[in-house]
Amino acid sequence: MTEELENEPNADSATQITFSDFQELIRNMYIDRDVERGVDGTFMWLMEEVGELAAALRHGTHGDKLGEFADVLAWLTTIANVVGVDLNDAVARKYGSGCPGCGHFVCSCSREEKP
């Protein structure tokens, strides 16, 4: 896991990044490799990172969690890049007007409807 992140600056002093900026950053760094690997291969990497995140949530340090959340976001972003999905647009469309179920910004769906 990524223990080296424990010594990194916290979010208050680190550079802030938007979904769009992050997606462009990942695209610029990796798009050729990502397209070559394709969706199926990239999805398998995402699932491996989700497993590492699960382990970090159970037994990892804060630095481990930081690294694994970043890895999961990076691999999810990679898939979006390969299939041409703008994550900022996707998030805005799905959640920009509130909960997709009830339409409120503080979800009021019944507990039976949401896990």
N, C-alpha and C positions, 0 to 999 in steps of 0.2 A: 504494500500500500504506500501512500504518499506522505510519510512522516515529515519530509522536508518542508511541507506547507505549513507546519506548525510555527515555523519561524518567519513566515511571510507577514507582511503588514495586514492589519485587519481591514475590513471593508471601508471604514471611515477614512483611512489614509490611502487606500488602493484606488487605482483608476476605476471609475464607474464605466460600465459598458451597456449599451442597449441591445435588445434582441437583434436589430438590424446590423449593428456594428459587429456583434459576435458572429452572426451568420456570414457576413462579408469576410471577416478575419479567417474563419474556418475554410470558407470557399477559396480564398487566396492561398492559404497554406497547403490545402490538400485536394483540391478538386480533381486534378488529373488522376491521382491514386484512387480517389473515391469512385470516380466514374469507371475506372478499370476494374475495381473490386465489385462494383454493382450493388444493388439493393440487398440481395440475399446475403452476400458476404458481410456487408456493412451491418445488417441487422444482427447477424451472429455476434459481431464485436459489441454491439449495443447490449445484447443480452448478457454477455460476459461481464460488461461493466455494471449492469444492473445487479448481477450476483455479487460483485465486489462491493457495491454500495450497500447491499443487504448485510454483508459481513461487517462493514465499517459501522453501520448503524447499531449492530448488536454488540460489537466488541472493540471498535476502533477508537482512536483518539479524535479530537476535533480536527486535527490536520488531515487525518485519513478521510473523514467525512467531507471536508472541503474539496480534497482532490477527487474523490469518487463522484460527488455531485457534479463537479466540473467535467469529468470524463463522460458521465451519462449525458449531460447537456451537449457536449461536443459531438458524440456519436449520433444523437438524435438530430442535431443540426446537420451533420453530414448526410444523413438519409434525406432530410428535407432538401438539401442542395442537389443531391443526385436526382430527385424526382421533380425538382422545380417548384417547391413550395416555399413561399415567403413566410417565415415564422411570425413576424410581426403582424402581417395581414391575418394569418390563421388565428392567432391569439385575440386580436382585435375583433374579428368576426364572431368568434365563439364566446368570448367572455367580456368584450368591451361594453356591452349593454347590460351586464349583470349575469346572474346565474342562468345558464341555458334552460334550466327546468322551470323556474318560477319568474325569472326576469328581475329579481331584486339583487341589489348589490350586497346584501347580507342574506344568504340563502334562507328561504322559509319553506323549502320543500319538506314534505313529511320524512321522518327518519326511515320509513319503510322504502321510500323511493331512492334514497342515496345510501350507499354503503358506509 
